[in-house]
Amino acid sequence: MRKLIYCLVLLLVILSNPTFSQVKPVTDYINEVKSLSNRADVKAANDYIDRNHESILREWIGLTEINAPSGQERERAKHIEGLLRKYQLDDIHYDSTGNLIAVRKGSGRGPVIVFDAHMDTVFQPGLQIKATIREGKVYAPGIGDDTRNIEALLTTIRALNEAKIKTKGDLVFVFTVQEETTMNGAKAYVKENKAKINQYIALDGGYEGFTYAGIGINWYRHHFIGPGGHTRSRTPPYSATLPLARAIDRIYQLKVPTNPSSNLNIGMLGGSEVVNAKASDAWFTVDLRSTSNEVIADLEKQIKTILDEEAARIGMTVKTDVISTSPAAVIPGHRESYLVRMSEAVHRVMGFDPPITNAGSNNSSAALREGISSISTGAGPCDGAHSLAENCEIEPLYKGIKKVLLLEVTLAGVE
Ligand SMILES: [Zn+2]
C-alpha cells in the first residue's frame, strides 16, 4: 500500500512538471499557436514592430557601438538599464555576477519563462565600433552576436506594453555577462534561481531553427617527454617529435561518429625551441567535441591508449594537461518535451521549416546542466560572428523579433 501511494505521488510530481507531463503532438501546438497569433492584442504587438523599423534599427546600432568585452559589460549594461527603466517593468536589478535582470510579471497563473541574451562581445577593449549599412545589411563587430537578440528582447517588451498584453506567467529578461568566455553569468544565474525557473530560452545566434541540447567540448594538451639532446647526439633516443607524429597520424584514423554529432581536431603543436636540438617535450592539442558524453569518454580512452603505446615504443613518457572540459548538456527525452514541441510549432507558424539540433554551445547549456528545460535560438540571420566583418541582414530581424514575441506569449500564456 505504502509503495502504491509512493508511486502515485511520484506520478503526480512527474505529471505536474511541464517538461514531462502529457506532451501533445506538434500539430496540436501549431493550432494553439495559430489561434494565439490571431488574437487582436498579439496582432497589435506585431503592428508595433512593423511601425518602428527605423527606430529599432537605430537602437540596435547604438547598442552595438558600445563595445562590451567579456567581463567589461558595465557601460553597455547601463545603457540597456536606462531603456528598461522607461518600460514600467516590475523589477530591474543586477545580480552579484553583473547580469542585468528585468521582470515583467504575469497574472501569477503561469510558468516563469527566462529569456537570455548575452551582453558581452569577443572584441578587444578600446575597439571603436562604427556600423555601416549597405545592400540591406548592417556591418559592425558584435551586431549579430549577440546584440541582435538584446534588441529583439527590448523591442518585444515595448510591443507587449504597447498592445497591453498581460501574460499568465512571468517573463524574466536576463542580459548576461561573460557568455563568450566562461558562461559564468548564466551559470551563476541558473544556480541561484533554478527552483523558480520553468523554461529557459537563450537567444544567441540562430534564426530559422533552434537547439535543444548542448555539445560537450574538451580541450587537452598532450606532451611526449624524452631526453632531448643535440642533433649530433647518439640516436636513438630520438626527438620527442617522433612519437608525436606517429600518435597524431593514429588519432586521425580513429572513427569519430557523425551521429551523435562529434568532432576531433588537432590544431596546435610544438617541440624544440631551436632547429639543432631534439625536442625533450613535444606537444599537441586536441579539441574533442560530441553531443554524447559517452563518445567523448570513449575517444578520450582510445587517445590515451595510442599515446601510451607510442611513448612506450620509444621509451618516453606522456603528460596530459586538461585545458578545459565542458560536458554535453543533455536532458533525456528532451527532444520530445513540451518546450521543444511548442518551439517547433512557433517556428512553423512563423513560416519556418526549422532545423532542430542538439549541438548548441551557449548559455542554454548552463540551464540544461541544471536540469532546466531549455532551447536556444535567435532573431535574425547574420554572418561572420567573432570577426571584424560581422554583418546581419536587416529586414529578417523584424520577423525574428515577431518570432521571439510569439515564443514569449505562447510559453507564458496570455490572459
Ligand atoms: Zn553569442
Boltz pocket constraint, residues with backbone or C-beta under 6 A from the ligand:
constraints:
  - pocket:
      binder: B
      contacts: [[A, 118], [A, 120], [A, 145], [A, 146], [A, 179], [A, 204], [A, 205], [A, 362]]
      max_distance: 6.0
